[in-house]
Amino acid sequence: MAIDSYYSIAYLAIFLPAVVIAYTVFPKKARWFVLLISSGIFFWSMSGKLLIWLIVSIFSIHYGGIYLSLLQKERDGKMARAKAQQGGPSKKEIRKLYQKKQLAVAAAVALFNVGILVFLKYTPFFGANMNRFLAWIKAPFSLNIPSFVVPIGISFYTLQAVAYVMDVYREKFPAERNIFRLALYMSFFPQLMEGPICRYPDTSGALWQGERIQFENLVSGMQRIAFGMMKKLVIADRLNLFIKNVFTNYNQYDGGITALAAVLYTCQLYMDFSGTMDIVLGTGEIFGVTLPENFRQPFFSKSISEFWQRWHITLGAWFKDYIFYPLSMTGPMKKLTSHGRKRLGNHYGPLTAGACGLFCVWLLNGLWHGAGWHYIFFGMYHFALILAGSLWEPAAAAICRLLHIRRTSVPWKGVQIARTAVLVCIGELFFRAHGLRAGLFMFFNIIWGFSLSSFGDGTVFNVGMDKKDFLIAFIGVLIVLVNSIMKEKGTRPRKWLADRPVVFRWALCYGLILFVVIFGAYGAGYVPLDPIYANF
């Protein structure tokens, strides 16, 4: 039975239990091998012979990292000798020379991995746009554009590969000489399909130590897996028919239905992705591996900037550490910042250089999500909102002082949260639309064609969901909301549950399982929704 997702019977009832049993049976020194072989089987089941691309990436960062370590050792030796000798190159000159060599090696390895990703994933997009340009200039030829099958998780493990080689270059840790340990970091099966995007020190130690499975970790991990399944099967999959109908036949519905579809898709995307993260982190927890959190109650955000600090956290951190900061620290950007401070002051001055880095981050962020103009528009939309928020901040503070509005008050926070949610839903509309034109049509349909008549005459219940579907989805969202409020207030829901009486605790757990079994969206009339972020 092939594994096609973390929600499949093949994964939950066969593969994962088999890995747990094998991990428990094997001695401690061999448990890392169980995880590595299991990860290889998982990848092969998903992508078959495309496993070779992952192996190529592992070899490139392994030997690239070792070469960087050799250069660093050679540099340190020459610097030590330079201190004792007279007349040779200075320590500063040696450091500068080797920094250039190391940067060349790190850049070559990083670009090699990114090049594989671009070649496999973006060749059709760039080729099709080049052919449009050739047709526009009436060129007598066009390009023959190949298409490729993309291995599962390539967008995620490529970023991990780049992070590893750049961190070795920055000397955050020495290069790993055991290629199997590095392979396990790159391919650990729970995070392979949809992340989170880890740094090498995050997981390498726990993956390699092979500590035995603790009963507490097993129970806690299974609780999180069950909660993730509820998000996915009860909410995300149930909303799918409505969303699919509206976004496919977008010109057949009024603005009210379109607006509801945008809101429901935003909800679906969150439930799908965060539900998957619950399964991923819960699986890691079973094996004693603490994977980084990828969500932190994003819909309590008071600005778009804060939203992206709470949503897909590891992706945002990756762009910040490996794109934004390196660009900001280049000579031209430093000069631009210094010049801006003199001309525009301490707030607006740094924004001139920051805007350049922010533009690159969001252009790449949009492209990372997919090869399409609507993804680029999605990135530019958030770039514009975040930059506008930074530019507007001094004026907003002044207006609030003038009107005696306390910005820490609950009503004002509520307004900010509602405003941010609306802006997020608009962005997700373009993200989900079948192309940029469709997204623009739907957006303007909401503005100019908004009507509540479809809600009054019952049309809304004939688009793919009936009243019972809406009620079940609402109950699921309410459960997630209560859980999120507890976290936002500093309460750990599973710790809170563990402190309750055993009867209450198990009744709640079994109730959640029954809720998923009874109300999960599967069977006749439902089309299983592939994990959304697995396609990115």
RAURRA-V488258 format. One record per helix or strand. SS is the DSSP state (A for helix, B for strand). FROM is the first residue (numbers start at 1). LEN is the number of residues. If there is no record, write none. Layout:
SS:FROM:LEN, SS:FROM:LEN
This chain:
A:9:17, A:28:57, A:91:46, A:154:16, A:179:9, A:189:4, A:200:10, A:215:34, A:250:3, A:255:32, B:295:1, A:298:3, A:304:7, B:311:1, A:313:16, A:331:39, A:373:30, A:410:23, A:436:13, A:453:4, A:459:4, A:467:22, A:493:6, A:502:18, A:532:4
